Amino acid sequence: MQQSPPDGCRPVPVRAAIIGGGPAGLMAAEQLSAAGITVDLYDGKASVGRKFLLAGKGGLNLTHSEPHAQFVQRYRERSDQVGRWLADWSADSLREWAAGLGVDTFIGSSGRVFPTDMKAAPLLRAWLTRLRARGVRFHMHHRWTGWDDEGCLRFATPHGETAISAEVTLLALGGASWPQLGSDGKWVEHLQSRGVPVSALRAANCGFDVAWSRHFAERHAGAPLKNVRIAFRDVAGHAVERTGECLVSANGLEGSLIYALSAPLRELIERKGHADISLDLLPAHDPAKVMAEAAHPRGARSLSSHLAGRLGVSGARAGLLYEVLDKAAMADPTRIAATLKALPLRLLATRPVAEAISTAGGVRFDALDEHLMLNALPGVFCAGEMVDWEAPTGGYLLTAAMAGGRVAAAGMLARLQAE
């Protein structure tokens, strides 16, 4: 990719500078370059789209096929703001865009949308080929370090510091998850020093800590818990229930079921210092059947063999019973049956933000106008995960990041045309 030459202290003039080569920044570059604007895109790493590629390792989940009204509600308290972005860039729009790059998509059994080959790399390659053909100039190994006293953008490069004087700027720097890929959240201090209000970055789509015994953690870490139902009450007292799959980790619980509920669980921990949940380990069985099987005479068989044979409870499921019930309770079929249907666990904290799939928090919406331009810094726009919205996995993150990039690009274009 093209490199910017070092230029000492004299700023290099550019029309549109985009800082950050993730989906939001690339989408903004596409919109601006399609309108004939010369775009210079800067990224601190050696290549763009690193988180995009990593997310696609298990199959790139582009978006979701559920009805649009339901789709928008996935953004919770930000559904109004993000919904406005999605009015012009829906899940169907994303699929049409991918098709335009020669990548066909399909809807999986869960409603999620994937490329037919499940891979991220071919889509990214086709996208970058189109951007280069439109004249987008990529500047790698350019780590943004804020503004100088004259308001020019500063970058640390392998050849020393360089400065850029841009007519319009888009910051698309991501949150603070997976910092090894470039999204380390260091932009927060640069914006706050300029009077931009930023909500604290917090883990989203993340695992949670549980105070396992050493024996349980060593024996069952990495074990999946398939087809379990989680239940709890959120901060408003509303009952929350969902069935799915999670994973026992050495530190607690993670996996798709936990990630999908990470926002209300995190809010409980922020409010109370912990989140109390219950796990139904046998959601396909009604309580009466579980009670009957647990109380069935076991003869000379051990309790473990009895539960495995009568109810299929073994491995991590059986380990959880021993984790929460004492010896006396394990001799009581009634207690065993009740616990299998509602096993109590206390989540103590989110896992560190660096381990999370995404982050909550970021540049507050009241710091931005309807075009995602910073009120405190006219001509500077923000998009992507660094803005204060969050969503569960399932393609919602990628769809909204790209939609926000389009909104910011439209604002940048309008400002350039007005000037």
N, C-alpha and C positions, 0 to 999 in steps of 0.2 A: 504494500500500500504506500501511497505517496507520503512523503515526510515534509514537514515545514522546515526550512533552513533556520538556524539560529539568527536572531536579528538584533542582538544586544538589547539596548533599552528603547530603541525606536519602535513604536508599535506598528504592526502590520495591519493595514486597513482591509476589512472584509465586509461584505454586505450582511450575510446571515451566518452566525456562528452557532453551532449546535455542540453542546458539551455532553457527551455520553452516547455510546453506540449500542444501546439496547433497543428494544422494539419501539419505545416512544420516540427516541431520537431519530431512528431510521425512518419511521413513518413520517415524522415532520420533514425530514430531508426529502422524502419522496414527494410530498405535497408541494414544497417550495420549489424544488427543481422542476417539477412538472409545469409550474407557473413561470418558468424562465428565470428564476432567481439563482444566482451562484451561491452554493452552499459549501461551507467549510465545516467538517465534522471532526471533533477532537475527542480522543479517548486515551486514558492513562495506560491501557494495556496494549499488547502487541497486535490484537485483532479485536473486532467488534463482535457483539452477539454471544459473548461467552456464557452468560447465564441462560440465554435462549437455547444454546446447544446442550448445556448440561441438563436443562429441564426436559430435553427431548431424548435423553439416553434410554429411558424406559418406554418411549413412545410419546411423541410430541402431541400434547393435548392442546389444540388450538382454541377451541371455544366449546359452547354447549348448545344443544338443539332445543332446549325447553322453550315454552312460549315466552315471548319478549317481556310481558309484564312480570312474569315470575323471575325471569333472568335479571331484570333490573332490581328486584327486591333483594338479590344476593349481596348488594352493596349496603344493606342495612341503613344506618342513619345518613349515609351519603347517597342514597338511591336517587334523590331528586337531582343532585348535582351531576352525578355520573350518568343518570338517565338522560340528561340533556346531551351529553357527549354521544351516547348510544343511539340517539334519535337519528343521527346521520351515519352511524357506523355500527351496525348490528352484527349479530353472529352470522347472519346470511351474507352481509357485506364482506366479512372476513373470508368466508368460504369462496365467494366470487373473486376476491382479490388473490387468494392462493391459486385458484384456477387460472387466473390471468398470468401467473408466473409458471404455469405448466404443472402445478401440483394439485392433483385431485384429492378429495377428502371423502370420508365416510363417517357415518354415525354409529358408534359402538352401542353395545347392549345397555350401557348406563346412560346413554344420551350424550355422552361426550363425543367431540368431533376430532378426528385424527387424519393426518395425511395417509394415503393408501399404503405407502411404504413405511409408515410410522416414524420416519426419520426427520430430524430438524435440519441437518446439513444441506441436503439438496435445495430446500426452500430458501435457506439463508444465502447459499451461493447464487441462486437465480435472482434473489432480491438485490444483492450487492452488484451483480452484473448490470442490472437495470439502472441502479443508482449511478454507477460509474459512467454508463453510457449517457446519462443525463448531465454529467459534468460535476457530480458531487465529489469534492476533494476530501480525502481521508487523511488525518494527521494522527498517527499512532505514537504511543509513548509520550503523550502530552497530558500530564497530570495537572488539573486546574488547581491553583493555589489562591484564588480570590481575585481581588481588584487592586490596582495600584492607586496612588493618590490622584491620578488623573482620570480614574474610572476605566482604565483599560484592563482587559482580562489578562491575568498572569498564568503562565504555564511553566512547570518544571519539565525539562526534556533531557535526554542523554547528552545534549550539547550545551546545556546551561539553560538559564531562564529566557523566555521570550514573552513578548506582550502583543496582544491583539486588540485592535480598535474596531468593534463591530457595530453596525447600524442597528441590528436587532440580535438578541441572544436567546437561545433556549437552553435552560439547564434541565437535563434529563439524566440525573446522576444516580437514580435508584435509591433504595433505602439503606439498610445496614446488614442485610442477610447475605450469607455467602461472600464475605468481604474479600476472600482470595480471588474472586472474579472481578473485583473492582468497585463494588458498591459498599463502601466502608463507612458512609455517613459523615465523613469529615467536612462535607459541605455545610453542615448545620452551623458551625461556628462562623463561617464566612457570611452566611445570610443573617444570622442573629446580630453580627457586628454592624450590619447595615440597617438594623431596625426591622427586620422581617420576622414576624412571629412564627415560631415553629413548635409544634407539639412534639413531645418526647417520642423518639423512635422506640417501638416495643415489638416483641416477637409476635408474629402471626403465623397461622398454619404451622404450628409448632408442637413439640412434645411437652410433657409436664412431669415434674418431679414427684415421686412417691417414696416414702421412707420404707422401702423394702428391707426385710431382714437380709443379712449377708447370705444366708443359705439360699433364700428364694432367688435373689439376684444372680448368684453364681450358677444356680441350677436351671433357671428359666429365661435368662436374658436372650433376646432374639426370637422367642417363641411367639408365633401368631395366635391371636384369639379371633377365630373366624365366627361370624354370625353371633355376635353378642349385642345386647341392647344397653345403651347408657341412658340414665335418667338423672335429672337434677332440677333444681329451681334456679332461674336466673336472678339477676339483681332486682328485677321488678316483681319477683315471686311467681313468675309464670313457669309452668311445668314444661320441661324440654325433654324429649325422648327421640332417640334415633338408633337404628340398627345398622350394623356394618361390621367392619373388621379393624382391629387395632393390633398393636404389637407391644409385647413386654420388652422394655429396655433395661439396662443395668441401673438406670436412674429413675425409671417410672414407666409411663405409657406414651406411645406415639402411634403414628399410622393414620390412615385416611379418616377413620371415624373420629379420632381425637382432633385432627387438623380441622375437620369441618365445623367443629364446635369450639375452636380455640378462642374466638372472640368473646362469647359469653362466659367461658371458663376463666379467661384472663381477667375479665371484669369482676368476677366474683372474688378472685384472689386479690385484686387491687382494692376492693371494697372491704373484704373480711379477713384477708391474710391467708385464706385457703379456699378451696372449692370442694365441697362434699358431694360425691356422686355415688350412684349404685350401678352395678353391672348385673344384668340378667344373663347368666351364662348359658341358659337353655330357653331362649325366647320361643322356640317352636313347641315347647311343652307347657301345658297349663299347670298351675300350682298343684292341683289335685293329683295329676299323674306323677309329678316329681315327688310329692309326698308319699304316694303309694309305692313307688320304686325304691325310695330311700328307706322306707320302713319294711320292705320285703325281707323275710328271714334270709340271712346270708350264710347260715351254717358255719362251716369251718373256714370259709373264705375270709381273707383280710378285707378291711373296709375299702382299701384302694381297689382291690379286684372287684368287689361288690359294686362300687360306684361306676367303675369302668364298664362292667358287664351289663348293668341295669340301665345306666343313663349315658354311657359314653363319656363320662367325666374322667379325664386322665391328664397327664402332662401338666401344663401351666394352669389349666382349670382346677385340677385337684390341688396343685400347689397353692392357688389363691385361697382355697378353703382352709388349708392348714395355716396360711398366713394370717387370716383374720379370726379364726376360731381356736379356742384353747382346747385342751385335751377333753375336758368334761363336755364341751359343746359338740365335739366330734363324735361323742358317744350318743348323741341325741338326734335321732332321725328328723324330728321336727325342726330343730335348729339348722341341720344340714340342708333340708329342703328349702327353708325360708332363705337361707344365705345363697343357695344356688340361683334363686330367682331375684335376689336383691342383695348382692355382695357389696358392702360399704367400703369405699376407698376415699382417702383425702388427698387431693392434689395440693402441693405446697407452693409451687412456683412454676413459671414457664421455664423451659430450657433457655440457655443464652441466645440472644438475638442473632449471633453469628451462626447458630445452628438452624435457625428457622428458615422455612421456605420463602417467607416474605416478611414485611414489617408493616405495622400500623403506625400512625403518627406521621409527621412530616409538615410541610408548608401548609399552614391553615388556609381554609377557603376564604376567610375574611381578609387574608393578605393578598388575594388575587381578584382581578376583575373577571368578567364573563369569558374573556379570551385567554385566561390563565396568565395574564401579565401581572407582575408584582406591582402593587400600588406604590410601594416605597422606592421602586427602581424602574421607572418607565423605560420600556424597550427591552426589559428582561422578563422572559416567560419561564414557566415551569411545567413539566409534564411527567407522567409515569409514576413510579412507586414513591418518589420523593414528595408527592402531594398527599395530604392527609385523608386517604381513603384506604379501605382494605376489602378483600373478598376471599372466599374460600377457593381452594383448588378446584379444577374442573373446567379451565379455560377462561374463567371470569377475569383473572388477573391480566392475562395477555390481551384479551379483548379490550378491556378498559384502558390499559396502557397505550395501546395503539390508537384508540378513539381519542384519548387525551392529547396524544401527539398531533393528531389531525386538527383538533380545536386550537392548539397553540400555534400551529403552522398558519392557520387561517388568520389568527390575530396578528402574527408577524407579517404576513403578506399585506394585510390591510394597513398596518402601520408604515410599511415601506412605500406602499402606493400613495398614502396620504402625504408622506414627506416628499 
